[in-house]
């Protein structure tokens, strides 16, 4: 077994702006007994956030044999990539591998595994908070209850990261009518049952506002049934 450590200090790009970050040694650990070792390195890290956050690394085959990459992980969680894996690099060639990110971490352990059981590792501590933008929609509101005191709010998480809803307000009132917070996973929906103590009025217009743990607000205007 042979381990080659390469110290990489990368320049991070964030929406066109330069942000410095720290890359600890890239570890290429061989788990094969082959006489010809795989060799590759990472030369750059860029990043972006949004509905589809990502980390991009430039991977170079610096050896004399083809290298097939089969999996990428962040903090030991497998992630999807573009181009998709498996991907084979011939000697003296490189490519940019985009790793989709759905979670926000303080430190990133980025690993890329090969078909021979070897892997490279970058420990990256960004100097900014990397997180996918919260994206939820209120898609439906239903009014019910014997005393006109129930409002059912359907929300869809259209983003790539979980969203925790902590409050639901009606008509911009200070009162939080949500009894307990809940988390909506990416690409799923949730129906919140809200007890509206004032009682809704037939034919009246209501603005429903959902507030998240990160301070974002999402509103929906609806008219109660006649």
Secondary structure, DSSP 8 states (H G I E B T S, - for coil): --EEEE----EEEETTEEEE-EE--EEEE-----SS---EEEEEEEEE-STTEEEEEEEEE-SSS-EEEEEEEETTEEE-EES-SSEEE-TT-EEEEEEEE-S--SSEEEEEEETTS-EEEEEEE-SS-------EEEEEEEEE-TTS-EEEEEEEE-SSS-EEEEEEEETT-S----SS-EEE-TT-EEEEEEE-TT---TT-EEEEEEEETTS-EEEEEEE---
